[in-house]
Amino acid sequence: MLLYPNLTQLDLTGPFEVFGRFPELDLHLVWKSREPVADCRGLTILPDTDFEHCPQADILFVPGGPGQLALMEDAEVLAFLRRQAAGARHVTSVCTGSLVLAAAGLLSGKRATCHWLSLEQLRLFGAEPVAERVVIDGDVVTGAGVTSGIDFALTLAARIFGEERARHAQLFMEYDPAPPFPGGSPASSAPALVEAVRVETAAFQTRREAVARRVAAELRGAPLPAEKV
């Protein structure tokens, strides 16, 4: 599970809570160093390993968050993800973590999802954007925005360990969503509210799209490392 500065912690901690209920899984929070990492709201999380010492992943997982912009042009991070993906059974993400996978060249030709504000940016990388909570395409499993991380992890757990055990974990967590208000997605929200969120995030989304376009253009102009060609 990739940990990095300025991530959205719930993208990470939701799936961590689910995966931690399966003793067959050894969970590793990995970053360039083992120094504490602060998320986008100031919560500090401690990595337990670094890129050099991280074991080969069976499940490679990338969360999203504002820090995703820097990762998309971080050669060290992208090389790490490519190396790990080459031997992983499942290549996965939540929210804009899928854009990081795309920047590493790992989603070309794949159906994938992302946070609704950034979903169409996947198309820049040759992926097929899908507006669903969890999307499975072969060994690639992606979750949509933030809270979908729990849905993603339960879906993947059912795929690996069977539905009965996933249901057991779901019940133990009392995961029975009943949000206080309708409208947690653009499809179910009032158009005026959707537009307000778009306006509120427009400046950052413009930056995010600019980075995505730049990285996608670089990928098209240069071959990937041999392990993923």
Long-range contacts (C-beta under 8 A, 24 or more apart in sequence): 1-27, 1-28, 1-29, 1-30, 1-61, 1-63, 2-30, 2-31, 2-60, 2-61, 2-62, 2-63, 2-77, 2-81, 2-97, 2-100, 3-29, 3-30, 3-31, 3-37, 3-45, 3-47, 4-31, 4-37, 4-65, 4-67, 4-70, 4-71, 4-77, 5-37, 5-38, 5-67, 5-70, 6-38, 6-39, 6-40, 6-65, 6-66, 6-67, 6-70, 7-37, 7-39, 7-40, 7-63, 7-64, 7-65, 7-66, 7-67, 7-68, 8-39, 8-40, 8-63, 8-64, 8-65, 8-66, 8-95, 8-146, 9-39, 9-40, 9-41, 9-43, 9-45, 9-65, 10-146, 10-147, 10-149, 11-63, 11-64, 11-65, 11-94, 11-95, 11-97, 11-146, 11-149, 12-45, 12-63, 12-94, 12-149, 14-94, 14-146, 14-147, 14-149, 14-150, 14-153, 15-61, 15-63, 15-94, 15-143, 15-149, 15-150, 15-152, 15-153, 17-150, 17-153, 17-173, 18-150, 18-153, 18-154, 18-157, 18-169, 18-173, 19-59, 19-153, 19-157, 21-169, 21-172, 21-173, 22-157, 22-160, 22-161, 22-165, 22-169, 24-161, 25-59, 26-55, 28-54, 28-55, 28-57, 30-54, 32-76, 32-77, 39-65, 40-65, 40-66, 40-67, 51-76, 51-80, 54-80, 54-84, 56-84, 56-87, 56-88, 57-84, 57-87, 57-88, 58-88, 58-89, 58-90, 59-88, 59-89, 59-90, 59-92, 59-156, 60-84, 60-85, 60-88, 60-90, 60-91, 60-92, 61-92, 61-93, 61-94, 61-97, 62-92, 62-93, 62-94, 62-97, 62-98, 62-100, 62-101, 63-93, 63-94, 63-95, 63-97, 63-149, 64-93, 64-94, 64-95, 64-96, 64-97, 64-98, 64-99, 64-100, 64-114, 64-115, 64-145, 64-146, 65-95, 65-96, 66-204, 68-96, 68-97, 68-99, 68-100, 68-208, 69-207, 69-208, 69-211, 71-100, 71-103, 72-99, 72-100, 72-103, 72-211, 72-212, 72-215, 73-103, 73-211, 73-214, 73-215, 78-103, 78-104, 79-225, 81-106, 82-106, 82-224, 82-225, 82-227, 82-228, 83-227, 85-228, 86-227, 86-228, 88-139, 89-139, 90-139, 90-140, 90-141, 90-156, 90-160, 91-139, 91-140, 91-141, 92-140, 92-141, 92-142, 92-143, 92-152, 92-156, 93-142, 93-143, 94-142, 94-143, 94-144, 94-145, 94-146, 94-148, 94-149, 94-152, 95-143, 95-144, 95-145, 95-146, 95-148, 95-149, 96-208, 97-142, 98-122, 98-127, 98-142, 99-125, 99-208, 99-212, 101-140, 101-142, 102-127, 102-212, 102-216, 103-212, 103-215, 103-216, 103-219, 105-219, 105-224, 105-228, 106-140, 106-228, 107-140, 110-137, 110-138, 110-140, 111-135, 111-137, 111-140, 112-137, 112-140, 112-142, 113-142, 113-143, 113-144, 114-142, 114-144, 114-145, 115-144, 115-145, 115-146, 116-144, 116-145, 116-185, 116-186, 117-145, 117-197, 117-198, 117-201, 117-205, 118-205, 118-208, 118-209, 118-212, 119-144, 121-208, 121-209, 121-212, 124-212, 124-213, 124-216, 125-212, 125-216, 125-219, 131-187, 147-184, 150-175
